[in-house]
């Protein structure tokens, strides 16, 4: 039997680091963001259908995320059409990964797990969390977005408190060592109680 664990958390909570810790603990990890990057890259499965729907989104044979941002900015309804193209392709990528996975625990790293109803496709959910001040500091330290952009993204995500309440496991990412210990606890719990 293979156990499907959904891993999620709001922006700046430490999800990418925690996903690596699950990989180090012997779990196969599927990354939703990486899947979208593969689909958008030159030769990716999304390039053809996206080019048919949004020709201006294709640059150098790949889907341009910057162009998509401009398109959505000009027409908020475009996001729905983009999702209708991309979500089924992401689903195919995920199932292909599952077929090739060898670990007894597969971790699905999905930023918008609750927002997209993804919890229905996994056996349990682990949420990464940290206090709001640390979250804000981490995101702004990256230097990739303004405070207004950060607030806009956070406003679209299910609040951290709600995610923690809906999760089977909560992993606090205050230090890497603490997160690593909690990841091992989750893996041990799954193997002893849910896979036994």
ROSE-235500 format. One record per residue (C-alpha): residue number from 1; residue in three letters; chain; x, y, z. Coordinates in pm, whole numbers. Layout:
BEGIN
[NUM "ALA" "A" [X Y Z]],
...
//
This chain:
BEGIN
[1 "UNK" "A" [0 0 0]],
[2 "UNK" "A" [111 355 -73]],
[3 "UNK" "A" [14 640 158]],
[4 "UNK" "A" [-61 979 -1]],
[5 "UNK" "A" [31 1276 218]],
[6 "UNK" "A" [-61 1627 109]],
[7 "UNK" "A" [191 1894 212]],
[8 "UNK" "A" [76 2254 210]],
[9 "UNK" "A" [123 2590 377]],
[10 "UNK" "A" [88 2957 304]],
[11 "UNK" "A" [359 3161 133]],
[12 "UNK" "A" [680 3194 338]],
[13 "UNK" "A" [592 2915 582]],
[14 "UNK" "A" [882 2687 486]],
[15 "UNK" "A" [705 2435 264]],
[16 "UNK" "A" [989 2389 12]],
[17 "UNK" "A" [1239 2319 289]],
[18 "UNK" "A" [997 2079 456]],
[19 "UNK" "A" [939 1896 125]],
[20 "UNK" "A" [1317 1840 102]],
[21 "UNK" "A" [1312 1700 458]],
[22 "UNK" "A" [1043 1449 358]],
[23 "UNK" "A" [1260 1349 62]],
[24 "UNK" "A" [1558 1304 296]],
[25 "UNK" "A" [1335 1085 518]],
[26 "UNK" "A" [1283 845 225]],
[27 "UNK" "A" [952 971 82]],
[28 "UNK" "A" [890 1031 -287]],
[29 "UNK" "A" [790 1398 -327]],
[30 "UNK" "A" [581 1540 -613]],
[31 "UNK" "A" [601 1921 -646]],
[32 "UNK" "A" [298 2092 -806]],
[33 "UNK" "A" [494 2409 -889]],
[34 "UNK" "A" [770 2207 -1057]],
[35 "UNK" "A" [502 2021 -1257]],
[36 "UNK" "A" [363 2353 -1387]],
[37 "UNK" "A" [717 2465 -1480]],
[38 "UNK" "A" [763 2140 -1680]],
[39 "UNK" "A" [427 2191 -1855]],
[40 "UNK" "A" [512 2555 -1943]],
[41 "UNK" "A" [868 2485 -2062]],
[42 "UNK" "A" [960 2451 -2430]],
[43 "UNK" "A" [809 2122 -2548]],
[44 "UNK" "A" [585 2104 -2238]],
[45 "UNK" "A" [232 1967 -2268]],
[46 "UNK" "A" [69 2304 -2187]],
[47 "UNK" "A" [246 2504 -2459]],
[48 "UNK" "A" [16 2396 -2746]],
[49 "UNK" "A" [-322 2441 -2575]],
[50 "UNK" "A" [-211 2762 -2401]],
[51 "UNK" "A" [-83 2899 -2732]],
[52 "UNK" "A" [-419 2825 -2895]],
[53 "UNK" "A" [-609 3006 -2618]],
[54 "UNK" "A" [-358 3284 -2545]],
[55 "UNK" "A" [-110 3326 -2835]],
[56 "UNK" "A" [45 3630 -2663]],
[57 "UNK" "A" [147 3407 -2368]],
[58 "UNK" "A" [401 3210 -2576]],
[59 "UNK" "A" [756 3344 -2587]],
[60 "UNK" "A" [1049 3148 -2735]],
[61 "UNK" "A" [837 2833 -2756]],
[62 "UNK" "A" [741 2834 -2388]],
[63 "UNK" "A" [457 2976 -2177]],
[64 "UNK" "A" [569 3303 -2020]],
[65 "UNK" "A" [452 3348 -1662]],
[66 "UNK" "A" [503 3724 -1693]],
[67 "UNK" "A" [279 3731 -2000]],
[68 "UNK" "A" [15 3529 -1811]],
[69 "UNK" "A" [27 3783 -1525]],
[70 "UNK" "A" [-37 4064 -1777]],
[71 "UNK" "A" [-322 3869 -1939]],
[72 "UNK" "A" [-488 3798 -1603]],
[73 "UNK" "A" [-433 4160 -1497]],
[74 "UNK" "A" [-617 4280 -1807]],
[75 "UNK" "A" [-889 4012 -1789]],
[76 "UNK" "A" [-949 3843 -1451]],
[77 "UNK" "A" [-1174 3587 -1626]],
[78 "UNK" "A" [-867 3456 -1811]],
[79 "UNK" "A" [-748 3280 -1495]],
[80 "UNK" "A" [-1043 3037 -1513]],
[81 "UNK" "A" [-961 2950 -1874]],
[82 "UNK" "A" [-592 2902 -1787]],
[83 "UNK" "A" [-685 2672 -1496]],
[84 "UNK" "A" [-917 2469 -1723]],
[85 "UNK" "A" [-619 2401 -1950]],
[86 "UNK" "A" [-349 2350 -1686]],
[87 "UNK" "A" [-522 2162 -1401]],
[88 "UNK" "A" [-599 1844 -1603]],
[89 "UNK" "A" [-237 1839 -1731]],
[90 "UNK" "A" [-107 1878 -1375]],
[91 "UNK" "A" [-330 1585 -1274]],
[92 "UNK" "A" [-179 1368 -1549]],
[93 "UNK" "A" [173 1466 -1435]],
[94 "UNK" "A" [84 1373 -1077]],
[95 "UNK" "A" [-57 1033 -1173]],
[96 "UNK" "A" [246 960 -1391]],
[97 "UNK" "A" [468 1038 -1090]],
[98 "UNK" "A" [263 806 -868]],
[99 "UNK" "A" [307 518 -1115]],
[100 "UNK" "A" [685 557 -1098]],
[101 "UNK" "A" [711 614 -723]],
[102 "UNK" "A" [876 347 -509]],
[103 "UNK" "A" [834 477 -153]],
[104 "UNK" "A" [554 364 79]],
[105 "UNK" "A" [477 734 145]],
[106 "UNK" "A" [427 979 -141]],
[107 "UNK" "A" [423 1347 -46]],
[108 "UNK" "A" [228 1586 -269]],
[109 "UNK" "A" [373 1936 -228]],
[110 "UNK" "A" [73 2150 -327]],
[111 "UNK" "A" [66 2520 -225]],
[112 "UNK" "A" [-309 2559 -288]],
[113 "UNK" "A" [-418 2217 -159]],
[114 "UNK" "A" [-718 2341 43]],
[115 "UNK" "A" [-801 2618 -204]],
[116 "UNK" "A" [-841 2365 -488]],
[117 "UNK" "A" [-1009 2084 -290]],
[118 "UNK" "A" [-695 1873 -319]],
[119 "UNK" "A" [-735 1727 31]],
[120 "UNK" "A" [-995 1491 -118]],
[121 "UNK" "A" [-718 1319 -321]],
[122 "UNK" "A" [-482 1246 -29]],
[123 "UNK" "A" [-495 1021 279]],
[124 "UNK" "A" [-380 1293 523]],
[125 "UNK" "A" [-260 1654 518]],
[126 "UNK" "A" [50 1808 678]],
[127 "UNK" "A" [55 2187 708]],
[128 "UNK" "A" [373 2387 760]],
[129 "UNK" "A" [330 2691 980]],
[130 "UNK" "A" [514 2979 1145]],
[131 "UNK" "A" [405 3303 1313]],
[132 "UNK" "A" [287 3590 1088]],
[133 "UNK" "A" [588 3815 1164]],
[134 "UNK" "A" [839 3546 1060]],
[135 "UNK" "A" [631 3464 753]],
[136 "UNK" "A" [633 3828 638]],
[137 "UNK" "A" [1007 3867 708]],
[138 "UNK" "A" [1095 3550 513]],
[139 "UNK" "A" [897 3655 206]],
[140 "UNK" "A" [1027 4014 199]],
[141 "UNK" "A" [1388 3897 256]],
[142 "UNK" "A" [1371 3709 -76]],
[143 "UNK" "A" [1351 4045 -252]],
[144 "UNK" "A" [1117 3907 -518]],
[145 "UNK" "A" [799 4092 -420]],
[146 "UNK" "A" [672 4401 -246]],
[147 "UNK" "A" [478 4401 78]],
[148 "UNK" "A" [160 4481 -122]],
[149 "UNK" "A" [219 4178 -349]],
[150 "UNK" "A" [277 3957 -45]],
[151 "UNK" "A" [-47 4079 117]],
[152 "UNK" "A" [-238 4020 -208]],
[153 "UNK" "A" [-115 3660 -227]],
[154 "UNK" "A" [-183 3597 140]],
[155 "UNK" "A" [-538 3735 101]],
[156 "UNK" "A" [-613 3470 -164]],
[157 "UNK" "A" [-491 3180 53]],
[158 "UNK" "A" [-692 2997 319]],
[159 "UNK" "A" [-583 3155 652]],
[160 "UNK" "A" [-304 2971 836]],
[161 "UNK" "A" [-522 2910 1144]],
[162 "UNK" "A" [-786 2739 929]],
[163 "UNK" "A" [-522 2528 752]],
[164 "UNK" "A" [-382 2414 1088]],
[165 "UNK" "A" [-733 2329 1212]],
[166 "UNK" "A" [-804 2118 901]],
[167 "UNK" "A" [-465 1940 897]],
[168 "UNK" "A" [-382 1593 1029]],
[169 "UNK" "A" [-27 1709 1108]],
[170 "UNK" "A" [119 2056 1176]],
[171 "UNK" "A" [492 2113 1126]],
[172 "UNK" "A" [637 2428 1285]],
[173 "UNK" "A" [929 2557 1079]],
[174 "UNK" "A" [1099 2771 1343]],
[175 "UNK" "A" [1431 2588 1285]],
[176 "UNK" "A" [1537 2329 1028]],
[177 "UNK" "A" [1634 2088 1307]],
[178 "UNK" "A" [1290 2115 1470]],
[179 "UNK" "A" [1117 2075 1133]],
[180 "UNK" "A" [1332 1768 1053]],
[181 "UNK" "A" [1237 1605 1386]],
[182 "UNK" "A" [866 1672 1321]],
[183 "UNK" "A" [891 1532 966]],
[184 "UNK" "A" [1043 1214 1107]],
[185 "UNK" "A" [760 1198 1365]],
[186 "UNK" "A" [503 1225 1083]],
[187 "UNK" "A" [674 952 880]],
[188 "UNK" "A" [699 727 1187]],
[189 "UNK" "A" [333 788 1274]],
[190 "UNK" "A" [216 704 921]],
[191 "UNK" "A" [428 390 905]],
[192 "UNK" "A" [326 265 1250]],
[193 "UNK" "A" [-46 357 1250]],
[194 "UNK" "A" [-167 412 897]],
[195 "UNK" "A" [42 167 695]],
[196 "UNK" "A" [59 -111 957]],
//
